[in-house]
Each structure stands twice: as C-alpha cells, then as structure tokens.
Amino acid sequence: MAHGNGPQVGNLAIQQDAAEPEIPGLPLPALVAMTQGLLGSLFCLALREASGPRPPEVVTVVSHVRVDAADPAFGRPTKPIGPFMSESTAAELARSKGWSVVDDAGRGHRRVVPSPVPLEIVETGAILRLLDDGFVVIAVGGGGIPVAADGDRLAGVDAVIDKDLAAALLASAVGARALVLVTDVDTVMLDFGTARERTLGHATPAELAALDLAAGSMGPKALAASRFAEATGGRAAIGALEDAAALLDGTRGTLVEPAAVAL
C-alpha cells in the first residue's frame, strides 16, 4: 500500500519557513521522511481498527526512492503541495520566497515543486521479506524520500516524487497482479469540463497516452496505470475509494489493460 502526502508536506514546509531564522528550515526530503512516519502511523492504526478482533500485522517502511539528479523535472516543477491559496497570496509568496505556483484545476493556487521520475525503491528487498512473512506493508509514502547518486552514496534531493508513479514502481517490484489507484473522482473523464464530457470505462496504455490529462491531477495516475500494465501485463484501475472493490472487474472507474479494448 502506498499513499500521498501533498497537503501534509506542504503544510510542514510552511511551518518550517515560519520558524526561520530562529530555527533553520529542513529540506523537502527530510519533510517527506517526517510525513511518511506521521501518515504511516495513522494508516497502521486505521487498518488495525478496521480489521476487527484479529487485525493483521501492519508495518510502515520509511522508503527511499532513487531518482536521476539530471532529470529535467528539476527545471520544470509540476507537483502541487500544501494548501490552496488565492491568486494574490500565491503571487506574493512566489515573489518573496521564490516559489513556483500554479492554478490547480480551478480550485485555487498551490505551490509546485520538482517531481522526478522514480527509478528504484531502495528498500525493495526488505519489503519483499516482510510480505513473505505475512505483513501488510505500507511503503513509498508520499512517493518516497527522493535520493540520487552522489559518487558512491545516495543523498536526498529537493523534490517530491509522485505517489502514483511510485505506487506503480512498487507494485511491479513486488510482483503484484493488479494496481488500484484510488482518488476523489469516479473515473477518468474524456473532454473534461466541456459539454462533451463523458466517462472512460476501459483503455489501453496507448489510448491513455493520446489524452490530454492534467499533469497535476489525473495525468500521473493514467501514466502510472499504463506503466504497470505494460511492465507486468496485469490490470490497473483508477477510481473512487468507495468503489475500490469494483474497480478491477471494470464495473466502476477506469480499467487499464495492455490488451486492445474499445473506448
């Protein structure tokens, strides 16, 4: 199981900024590590509570994810973090702090940070051993702590990895047969926001690639589903949390398969 951390890591970054100069602020990889522990703890407790009198063994693995220090994403921030802001507040923060800010799907303005492609989960071996021993594993929280090669060592880099791409990488690494990406919308929409808006029930990776999906919202989910389907030959699904049980049979949400299907 993987999860996001966009609002939490952004809020924590604001707290860090507010404490300066009395307390030096921590960089993004440290904040990702902190939110992994925070959210992982809450998920562990929630899963145990939801499982009744015989809860499973649940563990959170604080995960590092290797990226390429030369990834062009470092020069093109796209990952929204933190709270929504008015346009005027966002413009002032961009001026005073040097932030990159964007309009987030018409819901308000948010800070955006680099989101490099995840290449490898450093703790894959440990995660596999825990799964083999019957643990429910929560990993790559918030996309994982971004690290890059620095000579013969790994060092944190100032970025937030997309949670969906990290989840697809994790699912492929552990040999999962399916990937479910739950979100706050029911399905991928074609011609979103227009009079021709309609749902997309089934798609191949090639069909998803042909769509113009927003980089800050549905785009990464479509890309993650496509990468998993292509890498493993398995099914991936995108849809609402309350429909999770029905997503992989294609009755709800958007089902992504490597075999050709009709839109």
C-alpha positions as CSV (number, residue, x, y, z in Angstrom):
1,M,0.0,0.0,0.0
2,A,1.2,3.5,-0.9
3,H,-0.2,6.9,-0.1
4,G,0.2,10.6,-0.9
5,N,1.4,13.4,1.3
6,G,1.0,16.6,-0.8
7,P,-1.1,18.7,1.7
8,Q,0.9,17.5,4.7
9,V,4.4,18.0,3.3
10,G,3.3,21.5,2.0
11,N,1.9,22.5,5.4
12,L,5.1,21.3,7.1
13,A,7.2,23.3,4.7
14,I,5.2,26.4,5.7
15,Q,5.8,25.7,9.3
16,Q,9.5,25.4,8.6
17,D,9.5,28.7,6.8
18,A,7.6,30.4,9.7
19,A,10.2,29.3,12.2
20,E,13.1,30.9,10.4
21,P,15.5,32.5,11.3
22,E,15.3,31.1,14.8
23,I,15.2,27.5,13.6
24,P,16.7,26.6,10.2
25,G,14.2,25.1,7.9
26,L,14.6,21.4,6.8
27,P,14.8,20.5,3.1
28,L,12.0,18.6,1.2
29,P,13.5,15.1,1.5
30,A,13.5,15.5,5.3
31,L,9.9,16.7,5.3
32,V,8.9,13.7,3.1
33,A,10.5,11.4,5.7
34,M,8.7,13.1,8.5
35,T,5.3,12.8,6.8
36,Q,6.0,9.2,5.9
37,G,6.3,8.4,9.6
38,L,3.2,10.5,10.5
39,L,0.8,9.2,7.9
40,G,2.2,5.7,8.1
41,S,1.4,5.6,11.8
42,L,-2.2,6.7,11.2
43,F,-2.7,4.1,8.4
44,C,-1.3,1.3,10.6
45,L,-3.7,2.2,13.4
46,A,-6.7,2.6,11.0
47,L,-6.1,-0.7,9.2
48,R,-5.8,-2.5,12.6
49,E,-9.1,-0.9,13.8
50,A,-10.9,-1.7,10.6
51,S,-9.8,-5.3,10.7
52,G,-11.8,-6.4,13.7
53,P,-10.7,-8.6,16.6
54,R,-7.9,-10.3,14.6
55,P,-6.0,-7.5,13.0
56,P,-3.2,-8.2,10.6
57,E,0.4,-7.3,11.3
58,V,0.8,-3.9,9.7
59,V,4.1,-2.1,9.3
60,T,5.3,1.1,7.7
61,V,8.6,1.1,5.9
62,V,10.2,4.5,5.6
63,S,11.2,4.3,2.0
64,H,13.9,5.9,-0.1
65,V,13.4,6.1,-3.9
66,R,16.2,6.7,-6.3
67,V,15.8,9.4,-9.0
68,D,18.2,10.8,-11.6
69,A,19.8,14.1,-10.4
70,A,19.8,15.2,-14.1
71,D,16.0,14.6,-14.5
72,P,14.6,17.5,-16.4
73,A,11.8,17.7,-13.9
74,F,14.2,19.7,-11.6
75,G,13.9,22.6,-14.0
76,R,10.1,22.2,-14.5
77,P,8.2,22.0,-11.2
78,T,4.8,20.3,-11.5
79,K,3.9,18.6,-8.2
80,P,1.4,20.6,-6.1
81,I,2.0,20.6,-2.4
82,G,0.4,22.4,0.6
83,P,-2.8,24.3,0.9
84,F,-4.9,26.1,-1.7
85,M,-4.3,29.9,-1.9
86,S,-5.8,32.9,-3.6
87,E,-4.1,34.2,-6.7
88,S,-2.8,37.3,-4.8
89,T,-1.4,35.3,-1.9
90,A,0.3,32.9,-4.3
91,A,1.8,35.8,-6.3
92,E,3.2,37.3,-3.1
93,L,4.8,34.0,-1.9
94,A,6.2,33.4,-5.4
95,R,7.8,36.9,-5.2
96,S,9.0,36.7,-1.6
97,K,10.1,33.1,-1.4
98,G,10.9,32.2,-5.0
99,W,8.2,29.6,-5.1
100,S,6.7,28.3,-8.3
101,V,2.9,28.5,-8.1
102,V,0.1,27.4,-10.4
103,D,-3.7,27.3,-10.6
104,D,-4.6,23.7,-9.5
105,A,-7.5,22.6,-11.7
106,G,-9.5,25.8,-11.0
107,R,-9.7,25.0,-7.2
108,G,-7.1,27.7,-6.2
109,H,-3.4,28.3,-6.5
110,R,-0.8,26.0,-4.9
111,R,3.0,25.7,-4.7
112,V,4.6,23.3,-7.1
113,V,7.9,21.5,-6.7
114,P,10.0,19.2,-8.9
115,S,8.7,15.7,-9.3
116,P,11.4,13.5,-10.9
117,V,10.7,10.0,-12.3
118,P,11.1,7.3,-9.6
119,L,13.7,4.7,-10.8
120,E,14.3,2.3,-7.9
121,I,12.9,1.6,-4.4
122,V,16.0,1.2,-2.2
123,E,14.2,-0.9,0.4
124,T,12.6,-3.4,-2.1
125,G,14.4,-6.4,-0.5
126,A,13.1,-5.6,3.0
127,I,9.6,-5.0,1.7
128,L,9.6,-8.4,-0.1
129,R,10.8,-10.2,3.1
130,L,8.0,-8.5,5.1
131,L,5.4,-9.6,2.5
132,D,6.7,-13.1,2.5
133,D,6.3,-13.2,6.3
134,G,2.6,-12.1,6.0
135,F,2.9,-8.4,6.9
136,V,0.6,-5.8,5.4
137,V,3.2,-3.3,4.2
138,I,2.8,0.5,3.8
139,A,5.7,1.8,1.7
140,V,6.8,4.7,-0.5
141,G,4.5,7.1,1.4
142,G,4.3,10.4,-0.3
143,G,6.2,8.9,-3.3
144,G,9.2,8.0,-1.1
145,I,12.1,10.1,0.1
146,P,13.9,11.2,-3.1
147,V,17.5,10.3,-3.3
148,A,20.1,10.5,-6.1
149,A,23.6,9.0,-6.6
150,D,26.3,11.3,-5.3
151,G,29.5,9.4,-6.0
152,D,29.3,6.1,-4.2
153,R,26.5,7.2,-1.8
154,L,22.8,8.3,-2.0
155,A,21.9,11.8,-1.0
156,G,18.5,13.5,-0.6
157,V,17.3,15.9,-3.3
158,D,14.9,18.7,-3.1
159,A,11.8,17.2,-4.7
160,V,8.5,15.3,-4.1
161,I,8.0,12.1,-6.1
162,D,4.5,11.5,-7.5
163,K,2.8,8.9,-5.3
164,D,1.1,7.2,-8.2
165,L,4.3,6.6,-10.2
166,A,5.9,5.3,-7.0
167,A,3.0,3.0,-6.3
168,A,3.3,1.6,-9.9
169,L,7.0,1.0,-9.4
170,L,6.4,-0.7,-6.0
171,A,3.6,-2.9,-7.4
172,S,5.9,-4.0,-10.3
173,A,8.8,-4.6,-7.9
174,V,6.9,-6.9,-5.6
175,G,5.2,-8.8,-8.4
176,A,1.6,-7.6,-7.8
177,R,-1.0,-8.9,-10.1
178,A,-3.0,-5.6,-10.1
179,L,-2.7,-2.0,-9.2
180,V,-5.6,0.1,-7.8
181,L,-5.3,3.9,-7.7
182,V,-8.0,5.4,-5.6
183,T,-8.8,9.1,-5.8
184,D,-11.6,11.6,-5.2
185,V,-13.2,11.2,-8.6
186,D,-15.2,8.2,-10.0
187,T,-13.3,7.7,-13.3
188,V,-11.1,9.2,-15.9
189,M,-13.1,11.7,-17.9
190,L,-12.9,12.4,-21.7
191,D,-13.3,16.1,-22.7
192,F,-13.4,17.1,-19.0
193,G,-15.1,20.4,-18.3
194,T,-16.8,20.6,-21.7
195,A,-20.3,19.9,-22.9
196,R,-19.0,16.6,-24.4
197,E,-17.6,15.3,-21.0
198,R,-18.0,11.5,-20.6
199,T,-16.6,8.7,-18.6
200,L,-13.8,6.4,-19.8
201,G,-14.5,2.8,-18.7
202,H,-11.7,0.9,-20.4
203,A,-8.4,2.0,-22.0
204,T,-5.1,0.7,-23.2
205,P,-1.9,2.5,-22.3
206,A,-1.7,3.8,-25.9
207,E,-5.2,5.2,-25.6
208,L,-4.4,6.9,-22.3
209,A,-1.2,8.4,-23.8
210,A,-3.3,10.1,-26.5
211,L,-5.4,12.0,-24.0
212,D,-4.5,15.5,-22.7
213,L,-4.8,14.8,-18.9
214,A,-3.6,17.4,-16.4
215,A,-0.1,16.9,-15.1
216,G,-1.0,17.9,-11.5
217,S,-4.0,15.6,-11.2
218,M,-5.2,12.7,-13.4
219,G,-2.1,12.7,-15.7
220,P,0.2,10.9,-13.3
221,K,-2.5,8.3,-12.4
222,A,-3.0,7.5,-16.1
223,L,0.8,7.2,-16.6
224,A,1.2,5.0,-13.5
225,A,-1.6,2.7,-14.6
226,S,-0.1,2.5,-18.1
227,R,3.4,1.7,-16.8
228,F,2.2,-1.0,-14.6
229,A,0.0,-2.7,-17.3
230,E,2.9,-2.5,-19.8
231,A,5.5,-3.8,-17.4
232,T,3.6,-6.7,-15.9
233,G,0.7,-7.5,-18.3
234,G,-1.7,-7.0,-15.3
235,R,-4.7,-4.8,-14.8
236,A,-4.7,-1.3,-13.3
237,A,-7.7,0.6,-12.2
238,I,-8.4,4.3,-11.4
239,G,-11.5,5.3,-9.4
240,A,-13.1,6.4,-6.2
241,L,-12.1,4.9,-2.8
242,E,-15.7,3.8,-2.1
243,D,-15.7,1.8,-5.4
244,A,-12.4,0.1,-4.7
245,A,-13.9,-3.4,-4.6
246,A,-15.5,-3.0,-8.0
247,L,-12.7,-1.3,-9.9
248,L,-10.8,-4.3,-11.1
249,D,-13.8,-6.0,-12.6
250,G,-14.5,-3.0,-14.8
251,T,-17.9,-2.2,-13.4
252,R,-16.7,1.1,-11.9
253,G,-13.9,3.5,-12.6
254,T,-11.5,3.2,-15.4
255,L,-9.8,-0.2,-16.1
256,V,-6.4,-0.1,-17.9
257,E,-5.3,-3.3,-19.7
258,P,-2.4,-4.0,-22.1
259,A,-4.7,-5.8,-24.5
260,A,-6.6,-3.8,-27.1
261,V,-10.0,-2.7,-25.9
262,A,-12.6,-0.3,-27.3
263,L,-13.1,3.1,-25.7
